[in-house]
């Protein structure tokens, strides 16, 4: 899965963080009708991780930004 590949490069994360990122990723793929293994889904996963790493991750704002 694209999200797993992207998350592997992050180092140590607690289970709650991983679960939250997975939930947001799954929601994004559903909203955009993406195959979670597709290159577009991998791009979504990379954007999600970047938002998380920058400390600006807000679930609703992130999902809304995908429609733009």
N, C-alpha and C positions, 0 to 999 in steps of 0.2 A: 504494500500500500504506500502511496506517495507520502502520506503524513508520517508514516513510520520511518521512511528513509530520511526525511527532513529532520525529524526529532532525534534520530540517532546521533546527529552531529552536535547536539546541544549539551551533551554532558549529563550531569546528575540533575534530575528533576524529581520532585516528590510525586507520588501517585495522584494526588489531587490536581496538580498542574497538568500532568499528562492527560488525565480524564477530561479536564476542562478543554484543553486544546483539541482533543479528539472529538468531543461533543460539538465544538464550534466548527471544526472541519467537516464533520458529518452533516451538520445543518447547512453549511455553505454548499456542499456538493448536492444536497437535496434541493436547495433553493435554486441552484444553477443547472440542475439536471445533468450533473457531471458524473462520469465513471470515476470513482475514487483512485483508480490506477492510471488515469489519463495524464498527459502532460499539463493540461489546463488545471487539473486538480493539484498537481505538484506545485504549480505557480501559486495557487490559493494557499497551499500549505506553507510555502516560503513567505508569503505576505503575512500569514498568521503568526509565524515564528518571529518575523521581524517586528511585528507589533508587540508581541509578548516580550521580546528582548529589550525593546525600547521603553517598556513600562507603560505603554499607551493602549494596551489591549482592553477594549470594552466590547463585550460580545455583540450587543445590539448595533453599536456604531460600526463594528467591523462587518457584520452581515449586511447592513445597509449600504456600506461603501462598495460592496460587490456589484450592486445594481447600477452604479455610476459608470 
